[in-house]
Amino acid sequence: MTQEAAPSILSIVGAGSLGQAFAALLAASGQPVTLLATPASATRLASVGRIRLQGIVGLEVPVAPPPASVGSVEVADDPSALPEGAGLIFATKGHQLPRAIEAVHAAWPRTGDGAAWVAGVQNGILKDDLLARAFGPDRVVGAVTILGAQREPDGPITVTSRGMTYLGELDGRASTRVITAVERLRKAGIPAEVPADIRGALWSKACNAAGVFGVSVLTRMSAPGMFGNPHLIRAYLSLIRETAAIASACGVEVGDYVSFPIRTFLSLLNPLLNPLLNERPEAETVATLMIRFGGGPSAPTGLATMPSMTQDLLAGRPLEVEQVFGDLVERAERVGVAVPRLTLVRDLIRGLDSGHARPAPAPGRTVTADERTDG
Ligand SMILES: NC(=O)c1ccc[n+]([C@@H]2O[C@H](COP(=O)([O-])OP(=O)(O)OC[C@H]3O[C@@H](n4cnc5c(N)ncnc54)[C@H](OP(=O)(O)O)[C@@H]3O)[C@@H](O)[C@H]2O)c1
């Protein structure tokens, strides 16, 4: 049994926005942390010599190759440098996760290391299946984060919100490793807690991701702008309803979490749960959501307010469409739930995704202006 082994330190895979933010905050609080980066990112960080956080957190933390001293982030590009007994948080993009898992698993955990565990902060449910397949279900801790961070072109990481990070055992048991990890995150100034039901938290975040990404990517609308528009709120609600139906068929009830009160959203539009619906039309309920969550007519629309998948679209980066929508549609098929809206959104976003191969035009044939989809 790995769960009750000695409390472990935290290490991170992926020196991107979240990975650098977590690692820098942990190191700045005096805790040891190893950040496993790609060779390119490790070289870049070594040449700069530090991680710089800006935005709502202002921090400069030195980086060093193993072994790093207290107060520095230990940056490695070789998974065999990962410490024994660590809790390893994968912070790669969803589509990068399989290769990262493969590389890490070839070298870590070492034989006899019963305390090592893994978690992933990617959106969607798929990541835990991938981690369990490689490392074994006993080593996987469920994780959800809404800490907000983004990489700036010149290197620093802008932390946009100190959102909550949830950790929990997927079988619902209390465990020392999860409690210790939450304490470590809190010591680093990262809000963290063990929710009553981590699977409820994972699925509630998945509901929100499906709704927010689905609507925002297809309309290129910022999150506050989206919640300021009654038509887009309806579209958002229709996607979270379908996702929650899959969760329910999988035996998971969605709940209310800071920034994604999915249960409340759904109950507001469910006549069985919301007696007020008998007295007032749906439009009024949507208006209530606009007041509570919308940014009003002056809602900010800049790049920073765009959901991450919309930012990826606008930057021409691959989209996490399979990890979010493709996986949900497959799960729905497996449990016999009809999800026509999620399926349509998956197909539309696949069509926009630079990471999906498109059939090349026949030789000698020019693509016409009508056929161009990037306008
Ligand atoms: N950013 C947020 O605010 C936020 C919030 C909640 C959830 N999430 C989710 O968290 C995940 C990470 O997001 P992010 O914004 O931090 O992404 P990101 O900035 O693109 O960072 C991903 C990092 O993973 C690295 N990487 C890729 N393959 C690797 C490998 N095999 N070994 C080591 N490192 C590897 C990449 O390295 P290179 O740069 O060298 O390619 C990159 O630095 C995503 O799934 C996202 O949806 C993000």
The ligand as an SDF file (V2000), in Angstrom:
LIG
                    3D

 48 52  0  0  0  0  0  0  0  0999 V2000
   -2.0960   28.0610  -16.9540 N   0  0  0  0  0  0  0  0  0  0  0  0
   -3.1800   28.0030  -16.1980 C   0  0  0  0  0  0  0  0  0  0  0  0
   -3.6160   29.0210  -15.6530 O   0  0  0  0  0  0  0  0  0  0  0  0
   -3.8950   26.6850  -15.9970 C   0  0  0  0  0  0  0  0  0  0  0  0
   -4.8800   26.6030  -15.0050 C   0  0  0  0  0  0  0  0  0  0  0  0
   -5.5090   25.3820  -14.7910 C   0  0  0  0  0  0  0  0  0  0  0  0
   -5.1690   24.2740  -15.5430 C   0  0  0  0  0  0  0  0  0  0  0  0
   -4.2210   24.3950  -16.5200 N   0  0  0  0  0  0  0  0  0  0  0  0
   -3.8590   23.2060  -17.2860 C   0  0  0  0  0  0  0  0  0  0  0  0
   -2.5550   22.8330  -16.8550 O   0  0  0  0  0  0  0  0  0  0  0  0
   -1.8040   22.3130  -17.9540 C   0  0  0  0  0  0  0  0  0  0  0  0
   -0.5120   23.1100  -18.0950 C   0  0  0  0  0  0  0  0  0  0  0  0
   -0.8610   24.4300  -18.4830 O   0  0  0  0  0  0  0  0  0  0  0  0
    0.2260   25.5520  -18.6960 P   0  0  0  0  0  0  0  0  0  0  0  0
   -0.5200   26.7860  -18.9940 O   0  0  0  0  0  0  0  0  0  0  0  0
    1.2010   25.5590  -17.5820 O   0  0  0  0  0  0  0  0  0  0  0  0
    0.9340   25.0270  -20.0400 O   0  0  0  0  0  0  0  0  0  0  0  0
    2.3090   25.5190  -20.6820 P   0  0  0  0  0  0  0  0  0  0  0  0
    2.6370   26.8930  -20.2290 O   0  0  0  0  0  0  0  0  0  0  0  0
    2.2270   25.2510  -22.1510 O   0  0  0  0  0  0  0  0  0  0  0  0
    3.3850   24.5370  -20.0360 O   0  0  0  0  0  0  0  0  0  0  0  0
    3.5440   23.2010  -20.3930 C   0  0  0  0  0  0  0  0  0  0  0  0
    5.0150   22.8700  -20.1520 C   0  0  0  0  0  0  0  0  0  0  0  0
    5.2070   21.4610  -20.2450 O   0  0  0  0  0  0  0  0  0  0  0  0
    6.4870   21.2700  -20.8100 C   0  0  0  0  0  0  0  0  0  0  0  0
    6.6410   19.9100  -21.3080 N   0  0  0  0  0  0  0  0  0  0  0  0
    6.0390   19.3460  -22.3960 C   0  0  0  0  0  0  0  0  0  0  0  0
    6.4290   18.0670  -22.5270 N   0  0  0  0  0  0  0  0  0  0  0  0
    7.3080   17.8250  -21.5230 C   0  0  0  0  0  0  0  0  0  0  0  0
    8.0800   16.6970  -21.1420 C   0  0  0  0  0  0  0  0  0  0  0  0
    8.0180   15.5420  -21.8140 N   0  0  0  0  0  0  0  0  0  0  0  0
    8.8960   16.8060  -20.0530 N   0  0  0  0  0  0  0  0  0  0  0  0
    8.9780   17.9550  -19.3640 C   0  0  0  0  0  0  0  0  0  0  0  0
    8.2680   19.0650  -19.6820 N   0  0  0  0  0  0  0  0  0  0  0  0
    7.4440   18.9860  -20.7460 C   0  0  0  0  0  0  0  0  0  0  0  0
    6.5710   22.3210  -21.9050 C   0  0  0  0  0  0  0  0  0  0  0  0
    7.9250   22.5060  -22.2310 O   0  0  0  0  0  0  0  0  0  0  0  0
    8.4330   23.4670  -23.4510 P   0  0  0  0  0  0  0  0  0  0  0  0
    7.9440   24.8330  -23.1330 O   0  0  0  0  0  0  0  0  0  0  0  0
    9.9170   23.3530  -23.3850 O   0  0  0  0  0  0  0  0  0  0  0  0
    7.8030   22.8880  -24.6620 O   0  0  0  0  0  0  0  0  0  0  0  0
    5.9520   23.5190  -21.1890 C   0  0  0  0  0  0  0  0  0  0  0  0
    6.9470   24.2490  -20.5070 O   0  0  0  0  0  0  0  0  0  0  0  0
   -2.7150   22.4070  -19.1740 C   0  0  0  0  0  0  0  0  0  0  0  0
   -3.3280   21.1640  -19.3910 O   0  0  0  0  0  0  0  0  0  0  0  0
   -3.7560   23.4440  -18.7710 C   0  0  0  0  0  0  0  0  0  0  0  0
   -4.9960   23.2370  -19.4110 O   0  0  0  0  0  0  0  0  0  0  0  0
   -3.5630   25.5650  -16.7570 C   0  0  0  0  0  0  0  0  0  0  0  0
  1  2  1  0
  2  3  2  0
  2  4  1  0
  4  5  1  0
  4 48  2  0
  5  6  2  0
  6  7  1  0
  7  8  2  0
  8  9  1  0
  8 48  1  0
  9 10  1  0
  9 46  1  0
 10 11  1  0
 11 12  1  0
 11 44  1  0
 12 13  1  0
 13 14  1  0
 14 15  2  0
 14 16  1  0
 14 17  1  0
 17 18  1  0
 18 19  2  0
 18 20  1  0
 18 21  1  0
 21 22  1  0
 22 23  1  0
 23 24  1  0
 23 42  1  0
 24 25  1  0
 25 26  1  0
 25 36  1  0
 26 27  1  0
 26 35  1  0
 27 28  2  0
 28 29  1  0
 29 30  1  0
 29 35  2  0
 30 31  1  0
 30 32  2  0
 32 33  1  0
 33 34  2  0
 34 35  1  0
 36 37  1  0
 36 42  1  0
 37 38  1  0
 38 39  2  0
 38 40  1  0
 38 41  1  0
 42 43  1  0
 44 45  1  0
 44 46  1  0
 46 47  1  0
M  CHG  2   8   1  16  -1
M  END
$$$$
